[in-house]
Amino acid sequence: MLIIILIITLTYLILIGSLVYGFDKVIEFNLEDTLVKTKFSVIVPFRNEAEHLPDFLKSIAELNYPKSLFEVILVNDESTDNSEELIKSIISKSPFNSNENNISIIDNIRITNSPKKDAITVAITHAKHDWIVSTDADCELPKYWLDVFDNYSHNSNSSMLVAPVTFRAATSFFERFQLLDILSLQGATIGGFGIKKPFLCNGANLAYRKDFFYTISGFEGNLDIASGDDIFLLEKAVKRDKSRVQYIKNKQAIVTTQAQPNFKTLKSQRVRWAAKTSSYKNAFGKLVGFLVLLMNALLVCLPLLSVLQIISLKTLIYTFAIKFLIDFLLLFKTARFFSQEHYLPSYIFSSLLYPFFSVYVVFISMFRGYKWKDRAYTK
């Protein structure tokens, strides 16, 4: 038993250590004061987002980028609230109203089991510009968001750009728990790019060339999976030409979103994420997912093994300490980049809870479906 524990722990240590190394290998990109010229089509699928749309549209209106150089395509995915009416009311009073046809609302056309992939695909057929930028209606965009994409695309040979995402201010421990979790995912995302094995991205802050989207046949091949519009597209892009898929490590490009309001929606979100992992084709991504699950499962089992005196209490403490410290190193670097170090004290208690939460989510995802945006998805 000790040999198995040692092998799992050391392998996990090497894995996270490599991501820590990779995190530092991705150099921060500095935005330069240059003449912007890239035209963007910003795609925003939405379903029942009346609560978040005012803040989102306000952040769109406040973008520094010339409004003549970008359009916004809002895709109504069968909303049952007043989202569309709210959008029309807001844009009639916004700076967009003085510019013809640079913000539009279209209806989603459902043809697959993945509403969001359908929405993005439909929007791309309407897009007027060569660069597609995707985000979500519950996000807020930084002022120089498109400036960063413009600047970076001119300084690199890129066809897909992955950019940072985090949660807004977290006031409760429940929100801080989620914030630390997304920071760990962002750290792994950046670290993967740093060791030239990209395996994660977030569709709330993703850009790609329209012709590249069609070259890799869009979402074809995973349309039966409800989620994964970002990860599966990344996998296909990396397989096609990894050198043209790059990460923008820039604080002025950070998109913020909100943590889930309660445990029920958090569980549904994580089960939705877990449900797609079995369909991953990226070998490194599968390895990371497996090792993280294995390490968390080990920590769930070790207290019982210690009580049964199969292992010593010292083994339990050492194993937890190794995971705690290497995870904290990656988390610290990520939190510092996102200027969210003040949330790190919550890591102590979160690190005790997370293995149980993680294993629980994977376990229930194997046996049941989930409900998301008032839609039920079966296993």
Secondary structure, DSSP 8 states (H G I E B T S, - for coil): -HHHHHHHHHHHHHHHHHHHHHHHHS-------------EEEEEEESS-TTTHHHHHHHHHT-SS-GGGEEEEEEE-S--SSHHHHHHHHHTTSGGGGSTTSEEEEE----SS-HHHHHHHHHHHH--SSEEEE--TT-B--TTHHHHHHHHHHTS--SEEE--EEE----SHHHHHHHHHHHHHHHHHHHHHHTT------TTSEEEEHHHHHHTTTTTT-TTSSS-TTHHHHHHHHHHHGGGEEE---GGG-EEE---SSHHHHHHHHHHHHHHHTT---HHHHHHHHHHHHHHHHHHHHHHHHHTTSS-HHHHHHHHHHHHHHHHHHHHHHHHHTT-GGGGGGHHHHHHHHHHHHHHHHHHHTT--EEETTEEE--
